[in-house]
Amino acid sequence: KAGVTQTPRYLIKTRGQQVTLSCSPISGHRSVSWYQQTPGQGLQFLFEYFSETQRNKGNFPGRFSGRQFSNSRSEMNVSTLELGDSALYLCASSPSGQGTSNEQFFGPGTRLTVL
Amino acid sequence: AQSVTQPDIHITVSEGASLELRCNYSYGATPYLFWYVQSPGQGLQLLLKYFSGDTLVQGIKGFEAEFKRSQSSFNLRKPSVHWSDAAEYFCAVGARGGGNKLTFGTGTQLKVEL
């Protein structure tokens, strides 16, 4: 099976712009989670989508949003970018159904730089 | 709220030496526990996981970890380290029920001396 794919891999934006990141989960996986990784704050949970519904949400401002499509692909959007949004954004997918494990498989990440 | 502590920010070991990375968690019940490894510029790779049952779990690349409920610990071990093991290691805890939300520790950077 193909792994989790994220596009784009690298992105440079300026303050005030908005950005959309995309994640394609492993085939058959219904849960997609997003994490932000920075040197100062480490790995922090953003949100999780399952069957097109947000199931969990971390402590991030409303500028961070996401959605999931019927094919389980997910996008996250950050509006009004700030310098502090520069980070590696990781997507993870999980089978997360009845009788399955909750282990998550991570993609390579999207490196966002805000200038 | 759940939390994870990895007390060692950096660890240096010689190739062939044994390794133990420490992880302590805080959670009200028995959690799901994970160890991930991250190489520079890469995503996270799952090394091993504990859900239930045998408290000594085996993972990939010769790693193992032991869940000790009394100490709220889930330490990662490897009997003989290889130079390719140099990377950053993250311990994570997940809640039972209610979806997938992992809380990560701050990570331990492993350096291997040849």
Interface residues (C-beta under 8 A of the other chain):
Chain A: V4 S31 S33 Y35 G42 L43 Q44 F45 E48 F50 R55 N56 G58 L90 A92 S94 S96 S101 N102 E103 Q104 F105 F106 G107 P108 G109
Chain B: Y32 F34 Y36 Q42 G43 L44 Q45 L46 K49 F51 F90 A92 G94 G98 G99 N100 K101 L102 T103 F104 G105 T106 G107
